[in-house]
Amino acid sequence: MTNLSDVVQDERTARMVLSMIVEPDDAVTGRLLAELGALELLRLAERDDVVPGLSTVDAQVWRAQFQRPDTRTLEQNVVEAERAGIGALGFDFLRRACGRAACLRPRQR
């Protein structure tokens, strides 16, 4: 069975997937995300490695949120989006498309 960490290859996509799995304002996930980054967080969630700052029991509870019945659907959606050329727009893409960074600044009223 494919893991999400096998399918997701970049930080932005990993963050997108995490936003679909984890409840907003989850303190443990937020701390780990800041420390490790989204890709490593997904890998850690799928392994039995020690989770920094958590006991073994707390780590099991934290990992439980990743054991969802729709994880396979998330994997399929990520693969299908990549095949279709769908991706998240980043600042660099918008700057190139716009031609200058000034168009990305908020308008002054």
C-alpha positions as CSV (number, residue, x, y, z in Angstrom):
1,M,0.0,0.0,0.0
2,T,1.3,3.4,-0.9
3,N,1.8,6.0,1.8
4,L,1.0,9.7,1.5
5,S,4.7,10.4,2.0
6,D,5.5,8.3,-1.0
7,V,3.1,10.2,-3.2
8,V,3.7,13.8,-2.0
9,Q,7.1,15.0,-3.3
10,D,7.2,18.7,-2.3
11,E,6.6,20.9,0.8
12,R,3.6,22.8,-0.6
13,T,1.7,19.6,-1.6
14,A,2.5,18.1,1.8
15,R,1.0,21.1,3.5
16,M,-2.1,20.9,1.3
17,V,-2.5,17.2,2.3
18,L,-2.0,18.0,6.0
19,S,-4.7,20.7,5.8
20,M,-7.1,18.0,4.7
21,I,-6.2,15.6,7.5
22,V,-5.4,17.5,10.6
23,E,-7.8,19.7,12.5
24,P,-7.0,23.4,12.4
25,D,-4.9,24.7,15.4
26,D,-3.6,21.3,16.3
27,A,-0.8,22.3,18.7
28,V,1.3,19.1,18.3
29,T,1.1,19.1,14.6
30,G,1.8,22.8,14.4
31,R,4.9,22.5,16.6
32,L,6.2,19.5,14.5
33,L,5.5,21.3,11.3
34,A,7.6,24.3,12.4
35,E,10.4,22.0,13.6
36,L,10.4,19.4,10.8
37,G,8.6,20.7,7.8
38,A,5.5,19.1,6.1
39,L,7.3,16.4,4.2
40,E,9.2,15.0,7.2
41,L,6.0,15.4,9.3
42,L,4.1,13.1,6.9
43,R,6.9,10.6,7.0
44,L,7.0,10.7,10.8
45,A,3.3,10.2,11.0
46,E,3.5,7.0,8.9
47,R,6.5,5.4,10.8
48,D,7.0,4.2,14.3
49,D,9.9,6.5,15.0
50,V,10.1,8.6,18.2
51,V,8.1,11.8,17.8
52,P,10.1,14.7,19.3
53,G,8.5,16.0,22.5
54,L,5.9,13.2,22.8
55,S,5.7,10.1,24.9
56,T,5.1,6.8,23.2
57,V,1.4,6.9,24.1
58,D,1.0,10.5,23.0
59,A,2.7,9.7,19.7
60,Q,0.2,6.9,19.1
61,V,-2.7,9.3,19.8
62,W,-1.2,11.9,17.5
63,R,-0.6,9.3,14.7
64,A,-4.2,8.1,15.0
65,Q,-5.5,11.1,13.1
66,F,-3.6,10.0,10.1
67,Q,-5.3,6.6,10.1
68,R,-8.3,7.7,8.2
69,P,-10.6,5.7,6.0
70,D,-10.2,8.3,3.2
71,T,-6.4,8.4,3.1
72,R,-6.4,6.2,0.0
73,T,-8.7,8.7,-1.7
74,L,-6.3,11.5,-0.7
75,E,-3.4,9.6,-2.3
76,Q,-5.4,9.1,-5.4
77,N,-6.4,12.8,-5.6
78,V,-2.8,13.9,-5.2
79,V,-1.7,11.5,-8.0
80,E,-4.5,12.6,-10.3
81,A,-3.9,16.3,-9.7
82,E,-0.2,15.9,-10.5
83,R,-1.0,13.9,-13.7
84,A,-3.4,16.6,-14.7
85,G,-0.8,19.3,-14.1
86,I,-2.7,20.8,-11.3
87,G,-0.5,22.4,-8.6
88,A,-0.6,25.1,-5.9
89,L,0.4,28.5,-7.1
90,G,3.4,30.0,-5.3
91,F,4.8,33.4,-5.2
92,D,7.4,32.7,-7.8
93,F,4.8,31.6,-10.3
94,L,2.6,34.6,-9.6
95,R,5.5,37.0,-10.0
96,R,6.5,35.5,-13.3
97,A,2.9,35.6,-14.5
98,C,2.4,39.1,-13.4
99,G,5.8,40.3,-14.6
100,R,6.6,42.2,-11.5
101,A,6.3,41.7,-7.8
102,A,4.5,45.1,-7.4
103,C,1.3,43.6,-8.7
104,L,1.2,41.2,-5.7
105,R,1.3,44.0,-3.1
106,P,-2.0,44.9,-1.5
107,R,-3.7,47.9,-3.1
108,Q,-3.5,51.1,-1.1
109,R,-6.9,52.8,-0.6
